[in-house]
């Protein structure tokens, strides 16, 4: 039992990241349900799970890079997970264009 507690303590940041990622994507899914674009219990809800985990990992790494911990990190992870991968791709594309010197059309 102590091994489990030690493992969870060591990985607490990642566990929070996954939980907040799930919360963020659930908020996004619920918004689409309220707009009538999806049914709540559908395959789309299952497809949100890998996105939530991935966005949680990306946001956790971002918070670690900026040395943001605690409630601030949890809020950033939930927000990034809500916004989703398309936003991250758009920001990365703009950043690459600026760093690489390419002009955006």
Z-matrix of the N, CA and C atoms (Angstrom, degrees):
N
C 1 1.439
C 2 1.529 1 111.65
N 3 1.317 2 117.44 1 -37.11
C 4 1.459 3 119.56 2 179.43
C 5 1.525 4 111.21 3 -66.29
N 6 1.336 5 116.87 4 -30.99
C 7 1.462 6 119.44 5 177.74
C 8 1.530 7 110.60 6 -64.75
N 9 1.314 8 116.70 7 -38.15
C 10 1.463 9 120.91 8 178.67
C 11 1.530 10 110.15 9 -66.33
N 12 1.329 11 116.57 10 -43.42
C 13 1.458 12 120.84 11 179.58
C 14 1.525 13 110.70 12 -64.11
N 15 1.340 14 116.91 13 -41.91
C 16 1.463 15 120.54 14 178.14
C 17 1.525 16 111.12 15 -63.80
N 18 1.326 17 116.48 16 -40.83
C 19 1.460 18 120.71 17 178.97
C 20 1.525 19 110.66 18 -62.93
N 21 1.340 20 116.39 19 -47.50
C 22 1.461 21 120.20 20 -179.26
C 23 1.522 22 112.00 21 -64.63
N 24 1.317 23 116.67 22 -36.05
C 25 1.460 24 120.50 23 178.11
C 26 1.523 25 110.33 24 -66.79
N 27 1.320 26 116.67 25 -42.37
C 28 1.463 27 120.81 26 -179.70
C 29 1.525 28 111.65 27 -67.50
N 30 1.302 29 116.69 28 -32.69
C 31 1.466 30 121.46 29 -176.09
C 32 1.528 31 112.49 30 -104.32
N 33 1.314 32 117.97 31 19.74
C 34 1.467 33 121.40 32 -175.55
C 35 1.524 34 111.81 33 -58.40
N 36 1.320 35 117.96 34 -40.40
C 37 1.464 36 120.36 35 179.67
C 38 1.515 37 112.32 36 -61.09
N 39 1.324 38 116.33 37 -41.53
C 40 1.459 39 119.91 38 179.76
C 41 1.520 40 111.37 39 -70.06
N 42 1.322 41 116.83 40 -36.64
C 43 1.466 42 120.13 41 178.89
C 44 1.527 43 109.81 42 -64.87
N 45 1.320 44 116.49 43 -43.43
C 46 1.466 45 120.39 44 176.56
C 47 1.526 46 110.09 45 -63.52
N 48 1.323 47 117.17 46 -39.44
C 49 1.469 48 120.80 47 179.42
C 50 1.528 49 110.68 48 -61.20
N 51 1.316 50 117.14 49 -44.38
C 52 1.465 51 120.44 50 179.52
C 53 1.529 52 110.58 51 -66.01
N 54 1.323 53 116.86 52 -42.62
C 55 1.462 54 120.29 53 -179.91
C 56 1.523 55 111.09 54 -63.91
N 57 1.321 56 117.33 55 -44.70
C 58 1.461 57 120.47 56 179.78
C 59 1.528 58 111.29 57 -69.23
N 60 1.320 59 116.88 58 -33.49
C 61 1.464 60 120.17 59 174.67
C 62 1.518 61 111.13 60 -62.08
N 63 1.325 62 116.27 61 -42.32
C 64 1.461 63 120.32 62 177.54
C 65 1.528 64 111.13 63 -65.11
N 66 1.322 65 116.90 64 -40.68
C 67 1.466 66 120.55 65 178.70
C 68 1.530 67 110.10 66 -62.55
N 69 1.317 68 117.25 67 -45.44
C 70 1.460 69 120.96 68 -179.44
C 71 1.519 70 112.55 69 -60.99
N 72 1.319 71 116.85 70 -45.46
C 73 1.463 72 119.44 71 -179.34
C 74 1.522 73 111.32 72 -71.48
N 75 1.330 74 117.35 73 -31.94
C 76 1.462 75 120.09 74 176.05
C 77 1.530 76 110.35 75 -65.69
N 78 1.325 77 116.98 76 -38.25
C 79 1.468 78 120.41 77 175.32
C 80 1.527 79 110.97 78 -61.94
N 81 1.322 80 116.76 79 -42.65
C 82 1.461 81 121.14 80 178.77
C 83 1.528 82 110.46 81 -63.77
N 84 1.324 83 116.61 82 -45.97
C 85 1.463 84 121.80 83 -179.83
C 86 1.530 85 110.31 84 -61.82
N 87 1.320 86 116.84 85 -42.14
C 88 1.459 87 121.28 86 179.63
C 89 1.529 88 111.11 87 -64.02
N 90 1.321 89 117.19 88 -37.54
C 91 1.466 90 120.68 89 176.73
C 92 1.523 91 110.30 90 -61.10
N 93 1.326 92 117.26 91 -43.19
C 94 1.467 93 120.20 92 178.52
C 95 1.520 94 111.51 93 -66.59
N 96 1.329 95 117.29 94 -34.97
C 97 1.464 96 120.93 95 177.00
C 98 1.529 97 109.65 96 -64.57
N 99 1.329 98 117.07 97 -43.54
C 100 1.464 99 120.68 98 -179.89
C 101 1.527 100 111.96 99 -64.08
N 102 1.309 101 117.02 100 -32.05
C 103 1.472 102 120.82 101 178.55
C 104 1.526 103 112.27 102 -80.87
N 105 1.336 104 117.29 103 -5.50
C 106 1.456 105 121.69 104 178.91
C 107 1.511 106 114.36 105 83.72
N 108 1.318 107 118.25 106 12.41
C 109 1.468 108 121.51 107 -179.04
C 110 1.522 109 113.09 108 -84.80
N 111 1.337 110 116.90 109 -20.79
C 112 1.464 111 121.57 110 -179.92
C 113 1.511 112 109.92 111 -142.00
N 114 1.340 113 114.59 112 158.35
C 115 1.458 114 120.72 113 166.83
C 116 1.519 115 106.79 114 -89.64
N 117 1.331 116 116.38 115 149.14
C 118 1.466 117 117.63 116 -175.44
C 119 1.519 118 111.46 117 -64.25
N 120 1.330 119 117.68 118 -53.86
C 121 1.465 120 120.37 119 179.14
C 122 1.519 121 108.33 120 -92.13
N 123 1.316 122 115.43 121 96.79
C 124 1.459 123 121.21 122 -178.56
C 125 1.526 124 109.13 123 -148.34
N 126 1.329 125 114.83 124 177.14
C 127 1.465 126 119.55 125 176.92
C 128 1.521 127 110.70 126 -64.91
N 129 1.312 128 116.88 127 -28.75
C 130 1.462 129 120.62 128 -179.95
C 131 1.518 130 111.53 129 -60.72
N 132 1.331 131 116.97 130 -34.69
C 133 1.467 132 120.40 131 178.05
C 134 1.525 133 110.05 132 -65.03
N 135 1.312 134 117.74 133 -40.27
C 136 1.476 135 120.72 134 177.43
C 137 1.519 136 111.48 135 -66.93
N 138 1.320 137 116.79 136 -34.93
C 139 1.460 138 120.02 137 179.90
C 140 1.521 139 112.20 138 -72.45
N 141 1.328 140 117.50 139 -17.64
C 142 1.467 141 121.07 140 177.14
C 143 1.534 142 111.29 141 -74.46
N 144 1.329 143 118.39 142 -22.87
C 145 1.470 144 120.87 143 -176.39
C 146 1.525 145 113.36 144 -61.14
N 147 1.340 146 120.34 145 -49.42
C 148 1.470 147 118.02 146 178.07
C 149 1.526 148 112.77 147 -63.93
N 150 1.330 149 116.64 148 -33.36
C 151 1.464 150 119.69 149 177.30
C 152 1.519 151 109.61 150 -64.87
N 153 1.332 152 116.12 151 -41.79
C 154 1.467 153 120.50 152 -179.92
C 155 1.520 154 111.44 153 -61.95
N 156 1.318 155 116.63 154 -44.12
C 157 1.471 156 120.26 155 179.83
C 158 1.525 157 110.46 156 -65.30
N 159 1.317 158 116.41 157 -45.23
C 160 1.466 159 119.68 158 179.59
C 161 1.512 160 112.84 159 -63.44
N 162 1.316 161 117.05 160 -44.39
C 163 1.456 162 120.05 161 179.22
C 164 1.524 163 111.15 162 -67.48
N 165 1.331 164 116.54 163 -34.19
C 166 1.465 165 119.77 164 175.91
C 167 1.519 166 111.31 165 -62.88
N 168 1.328 167 116.77 166 -41.67
C 169 1.468 168 120.59 167 178.56
C 170 1.527 169 111.69 168 -66.11
N 171 1.330 170 116.50 169 -43.50
C 172 1.461 171 120.25 170 179.51
C 173 1.521 172 110.69 171 -62.52
N 174 1.315 173 116.69 172 -46.80
C 175 1.463 174 120.53 173 -178.69
C 176 1.525 175 111.55 174 -67.69
N 177 1.332 176 117.61 175 -36.03
C 178 1.471 177 120.52 176 177.40
C 179 1.532 178 110.12 177 -63.84
N 180 1.312 179 116.70 178 -42.21
C 181 1.463 180 120.18 179 176.70
C 182 1.515 181 112.04 180 -63.39
N 183 1.327 182 116.95 181 -39.45
C 184 1.461 183 122.04 182 177.31
C 185 1.531 184 110.39 183 -62.33
N 186 1.328 185 116.30 184 -44.63
C 187 1.468 186 120.57 185 178.70
C 188 1.528 187 111.19 186 -64.93
N 189 1.324 188 116.74 187 -39.06
C 190 1.469 189 119.94 188 178.37
C 191 1.523 190 110.25 189 -65.18
N 192 1.326 191 116.55 190 -39.24
C 193 1.461 192 121.01 191 178.87
C 194 1.527 193 111.19 192 -61.53
N 195 1.330 194 115.67 193 -39.78
C 196 1.457 195 120.75 194 -179.03
C 197 1.531 196 113.33 195 -90.86
N 198 1.321 197 116.08 196 2.74
C 199 1.473 198 123.35 197 -179.54
C 200 1.526 199 112.08 198 57.64
N 201 1.325 200 116.23 199 43.84
C 202 1.458 201 122.43 200 176.05
C 203 1.521 202 107.21 201 -100.52
N 204 1.328 203 116.39 202 128.20
C 205 1.462 204 120.71 203 -176.92
C 206 1.526 205 110.20 204 -129.54
N 207 1.315 206 115.26 205 170.59
C 208 1.454 207 121.98 206 172.55
C 209 1.510 208 114.07 207 70.56
N 210 1.343 209 114.13 208 -139.67
C 211 1.461 210 120.41 209 -176.28
C 212 1.523 211 112.43 210 -63.50
N 213 1.308 212 117.27 211 -34.58
C 214 1.460 213 120.56 212 178.01
C 215 1.520 214 111.49 213 -61.79
N 216 1.321 215 116.54 214 -44.33
C 217 1.462 216 120.74 215 178.13
C 218 1.523 217 110.92 216 -64.67
N 219 1.328 218 116.69 217 -41.74
C 220 1.467 219 119.92 218 179.36
C 221 1.522 220 110.79 219 -61.27
N 222 1.324 221 117.09 220 -41.26
C 223 1.463 222 120.87 221 179.53
C 224 1.526 223 111.30 222 -66.32
N 225 1.317 224 117.17 223 -42.48
C 226 1.466 225 120.48 224 179.38
C 227 1.521 226 110.38 225 -64.48
N 228 1.320 227 117.02 226 -41.98
C 229 1.466 228 120.84 227 -179.87
C 230 1.521 229 110.48 228 -63.09
N 231 1.325 230 117.73 229 -44.77
C 232 1.468 231 120.54 230 178.71
C 233 1.524 232 111.06 231 -63.64
N 234 1.324 233 117.54 232 -41.35
C 235 1.467 234 120.98 233 -179.31
C 236 1.525 235 111.19 234 -66.09
N 237 1.317 236 117.33 235 -45.71
C 238 1.473 237 120.56 236 179.65
C 239 1.521 238 110.31 237 -64.58
N 240 1.328 239 117.43 238 -37.95
C 241 1.461 240 120.09 239 177.80
C 242 1.519 241 111.56 240 -67.11
N 243 1.325 242 117.02 241 -35.93
C 244 1.467 243 120.72 242 177.36
C 245 1.524 244 110.21 243 -65.62
N 246 1.315 245 116.37 244 -44.77
C 247 1.460 246 120.80 245 -177.94
C 248 1.521 247 110.45 246 -65.37
N 249 1.317 248 117.31 247 -42.23
C 250 1.454 249 120.84 248 172.83
C 251 1.515 250 115.43 249 93.85
N 252 1.330 251 114.86 250 177.81
C 253 1.459 252 120.73 251 -173.72
C 254 1.522 253 114.56 252 -71.06
N 255 1.316 254 118.69 253 -25.19
C 256 1.467 255 119.74 254 -178.43
C 257 1.522 256 110.83 255 -65.96
N 258 1.324 257 116.52 256 -38.83
C 259 1.459 258 121.38 257 178.04
C 260 1.524 259 110.51 258 -65.47
N 261 1.317 260 116.72 259 -43.54
C 262 1.467 261 120.63 260 179.58
C 263 1.525 262 109.61 261 -62.54
N 264 1.320 263 117.33 262 -40.97
C 265 1.466 264 121.21 263 177.94
C 266 1.527 265 110.90 264 -63.00
N 267 1.324 266 117.41 265 -41.48
C 268 1.466 267 120.84 266 179.75
C 269 1.526 268 111.36 267 -64.90
N 270 1.326 269 117.02 268 -43.80
C 271 1.465 270 120.59 269 179.11
C 272 1.527 271 110.26 270 -65.10
N 273 1.324 272 117.34 271 -41.64
C 274 1.463 273 121.53 272 179.84
C 275 1.526 274 110.88 273 -64.04
N 276 1.328 275 117.06 274 -39.33
C 277 1.465 276 121.05 275 179.14
C 278 1.527 277 111.13 276 -64.18
N 279 1.329 278 116.60 277 -43.54
C 280 1.469 279 120.70 278 178.08
C 281 1.521 280 110.24 279 -64.07
N 282 1.330 281 116.10 280 -43.81
C 283 1.468 282 120.57 281 179.86
C 284 1.524 283 110.52 282 -62.69
N 285 1.327 284 117.32 283 -43.63
C 286 1.465 285 120.90 284 178.55
C 287 1.522 286 111.25 285 -61.51
N 288 1.326 287 116.25 286 -39.89
C 289 1.466 288 119.90 287 179.61
C 290 1.528 289 110.86 288 -63.91
N 291 1.328 290 116.29 289 -38.51
C 292 1.456 291 119.54 290 179.94
C 293 1.531 292 111.66 291 -72.82
N 294 1.296 293 116.77 292 -42.74
C 295 1.476 294 120.91 293 -178.46
C 296 1.522 295 110.04 294 -72.12
N 297 1.332 296 116.07 295 -40.53
C 298 1.455 297 120.22 296 -178.01
C 299 1.510 298 113.77 297 -79.04
N 300 1.317 299 117.99 298 -10.90
C 301 1.453 300 121.14 299 179.36
C 302 1.512 301 114.19 300 81.77
N 303 1.344 302 117.50 301 7.16
C 304 1.460 303 119.84 302 178.82
C 305 1.512 304 109.28 303 -78.22
N 306 1.326 305 115.86 304 146.15
C 307 1.456 306 120.03 305 178.17
C 308 1.511 307 108.98 306 -92.85
N 309 1.338 308 115.30 307 136.57
C 310 1.448 309 121.30 308 178.85
C 311 1.521 310 109.48 309 -82.43
N 312 1.332 311 117.82 310 136.95
C 313 1.473 312 122.18 311 -179.56
C 314 1.501 313 110.53 312 -70.36
